[in-house]
Structure formats: structure tokens, C-alpha cells
């Protein structure tokens, strides 16, 4: 007796990455959440283990806290930081904090997201600035 193959997933109108980038183009940071409200980031087609039900799209308020940071000083170029940001909605992403000297970015610093427009073939992406809002 042959085993039945799993049914293929229905074809999506657009990939999760396309929907995420479209939101960035509108100035929004989109993320997904499961039926229980658990945040899921980076966008995906199916929920990861531990999630309940289907994923649906949400929009972040754009506020977060620096979880970890470092800065890079390429020879002959300006230094820049790389930071992990814990968003208030419960997901973490890697980005950078601008409008502050790279060495001044600190763990626990409150930040606000803004969209850096892509150039040429580059898609827009989220970056952060220090925020006074707690």
C-alpha cells in the first residue's frame, strides 16, 4: 500500500518577503503573529514550531530596545554599528542605530524605527534612531 503524499500548499498571491518589502515601501515595519498573538519575524510561509494556528500580518509601532550592539571600523571608512533590536511587539531584528556615534549606542537604549530607502536594486530596510519615548 502506497503512502499518500502530503497535499501541496496553496499558491500564495505574493511571497511573505514581497509583502514585507511592500510594507517597508509604505513606511511600515510588518511582522507576522500566530493565533495567540506570538510575534514571528522574519516573514515566512508557515508558522515555526510552537506557534498556534495561521500566521497573520501586523504592523509594528516602531519602538524597541537595543539588546546587543557592536561597531565596525573599516579602514579608511566611517565606523558604523550593528545592533540587535528587541521590538516592543516581541520580536528581534538585526539593524543599525543611526543619529548617534557608533560607540555611543548602548544596550538598553530605546530606539525608534525609520525606513532607509533602497538605492537602485536594493530594497528599503529598517534602521533606528535613539528615542526618548519609553
C-alpha positions in Angstrom: 0.0 0.0 0.0 1.5 3.3 -1.1 1.6 6.2 1.3 -0.3 9.3 0.3 1.8 12.3 -0.5 1.1 15.4 1.6 -1.1 17.9 -0.2 0.8 20.8 -1.7 0.4 24.2 -0.1 -1.9 26.6 -1.9 -0.1 29.0 -4.2 0.3 32.4 -2.5 -0.6 35.6 -4.3 2.7 37.1 -3.1 5.6 35.7 -1.1 5.9 36.8 2.6 9.2 38.6 1.6 7.3 40.6 -1.1 4.6 41.6 1.4 7.2 42.6 4.0 9.1 44.8 1.4 5.8 46.3 0.2 5.1 47.4 3.8 8.6 48.9 4.1 7.9 50.8 0.9 4.8 52.3 2.6 6.9 53.2 5.7 5.7 50.4 7.9 7.6 47.6 9.7 5.4 44.5 9.2 5.7 41.3 11.1 3.6 38.2 11.5 1.8 36.8 14.5 0.1 33.5 15.3 -3.4 33.0 16.5 -2.2 33.5 20.1 -0.6 36.8 19.2 3.0 35.5 19.4 5.2 37.6 17.1 7.1 35.9 14.3 9.9 37.6 12.4 11.5 37.2 9.6 8.4 36.7 7.4 7.7 33.1 6.5 5.1 30.9 4.7 4.4 28.5 7.6 4.5 29.1 11.3 7.5 27.8 13.2 7.2 25.1 15.9 5.4 26.3 19.0 3.1 28.7 17.1 -0.7 28.3 17.2 -2.8 28.5 14.0 -2.2 30.5 10.9 0.1 33.5 10.7 -1.4 36.9 10.1 0.2 40.3 9.4 0.6 43.0 11.9 2.3 46.5 11.8 4.9 47.4 14.5 4.7 50.8 16.3 8.4 51.0 15.5 9.7 51.3 19.1 12.3 49.0 20.6 15.3 48.5 22.8 18.9 47.7 21.9 19.5 44.1 23.0 23.1 43.9 21.8 25.5 46.1 19.8 28.9 46.4 18.4 30.6 48.7 16.0 32.8 48.1 13.0 35.6 50.5 11.8 36.6 49.6 8.3 40.0 51.0 7.3 39.5 54.3 5.6 35.8 54.4 6.1 33.4 55.8 8.8 32.6 53.5 11.7 29.1 52.1 11.9 27.2 49.9 14.4 25.3 46.7 14.1 22.6 46.1 16.7 20.0 43.5 17.7 16.8 45.4 18.5 14.0 43.9 20.6 10.8 45.4 19.3 8.1 46.2 21.8 5.8 43.7 20.0 8.0 40.8 20.9 10.4 40.1 18.0 14.0 40.8 17.5 15.8 42.0 14.4 19.3 43.0 13.3 19.8 46.5 12.1 21.8 49.6 13.0 21.2 52.7 15.1 21.9 55.9 13.3 21.9 59.6 14.5 24.3 58.5 17.3 28.0 57.9 17.3 28.5 54.1 16.9 30.4 53.9 20.2 27.6 55.7 22.0 24.9 53.1 21.2 24.3 51.2 24.4 22.4 48.0 25.5 19.1 49.1 26.9 18.9 52.3 24.7 15.3 53.0 23.5 15.1 53.4 19.7 12.6 54.3 17.1 12.4 52.8 13.6 12.5 54.6 10.3 12.8 53.2 6.8 16.0 53.6 4.9 15.0 53.8 1.2 16.7 51.3 -1.0 19.0 52.6 -3.8 18.9 51.1 -7.2 18.1 47.4 -6.9 18.4 47.5 -3.1 15.1 47.1 -1.2 14.2 49.5 1.6 15.1 48.4 5.1 14.5 49.4 8.7 17.1 51.4 10.7 16.8 53.0 14.1 17.4 56.3 15.8 17.7 57.0 19.6 14.3 57.7 21.2 13.3 59.5 24.4 10.0 57.6 24.4 9.9 54.8 26.9 
